[in-house]
Amino acid sequence: MTTVSFEMPEAATATLSVYDVTGKVVTVRNINAIKGLNSEIFTKDQLGVSGTCTTH
């Protein structure tokens, strides 16, 4: 399980994209984020990859 946390200056819809090391999009989530700290949990099965990933 991996948790991705991020801060939002105000409540808004946010798009969280996860990429593998080659730059390929692994998954995208549209989130109704709140003002302040937000967290999204991903499982290995949801990502479908192992190893290092990046978020944007």
Secondary structure, DSSP 8 states (H G I E B T S, - for coil): -EEEEEEESS-EEEEEEEEETTS-EEEEEEEEE-SEEEEEEE-HHHH---S-EEE-
